[in-house]
């Protein structure tokens, strides 16, 4: 009886699947065929959505280490309750037609945290982070959390960072993932997708390809700009110390390595905008970073005093976590 039910399900889903073929398959093969049919139907339904909504959903899923493709493989349709939360966020975050600063900033968000929004200290989202006063920006608070994700390509670690003022307003929210998995073509498609969602063409900078080294790309939207870091600061970073020059970005997600190999390191400046930076090798393995930032809201960095590069923990501190974070020495998340 169980085989007959499965055969009917598979035939219904695949449309033209011959019954004679299904009868020659064993019990283990039939569910796989049924699942394949569900995945195809789900993919077809997702592709019927407007392109801007599909881009938005993909963007928000990427912030969680997922994609529309991963949903379709699990047989999740656009109307499924599991997708309703993501789709509702895309509908509610669509920018209005007005041209004021607040509506412009709604386009710049990471993991649902919108640039310029106000953090609530007692909210479930905020309590996931470990926060302490920024050691670079007077009157600001630096928050951070990490999350491990796994898919068929392996395990990756995502680090999320927030910088907010005393009033709780978010001036910077960042996602850094290592390793990340994509190649040059996929990187270009990601940038194009963000451009469609933001409604603006990206300003792109790439490093020349060098054999045996990572390729890198930085894309900017809005009023965010980059200032090349001075050589004295780069020398400090090559030694594993922080020049405390503000929020920084490089091409490969590793400041110390960039400094040693002569790759550019930039200070993020300008106004409200969005940044996307990625690196990848010939095997499609590298790093990924994207951030919403309004550097014009930041006070001048505190007086430079080089110190060991560390990632913040909670105010009480945790020596083991701090030591592990210090060994990573990767992105701007060490520069809060």
MOQUINOR-V544471 format. One record per helix or strand of 3 or more residues. SS is the DSSP state (H for helix, E for strand). FROM is the first residue (numbers start at 0). LEN is the number of residues. Records with the same first field share a line. If there is no record, write none. Layout:
SS->FROM-LEN / FROM-LEN
//
This chain:
H->1-13 / 18-5 / 26-20 / 50-12 / 67-6 / 80-12 / 100-5 / 123-4 / 183-15 / 230-8 / 254-7 / 294-3 / 318-10 / 331-3
E->129-4 / 140-11 / 153-11 / 168-13 / 202-4 / 214-14 / 247-3 / 264-16 / 284-10
//
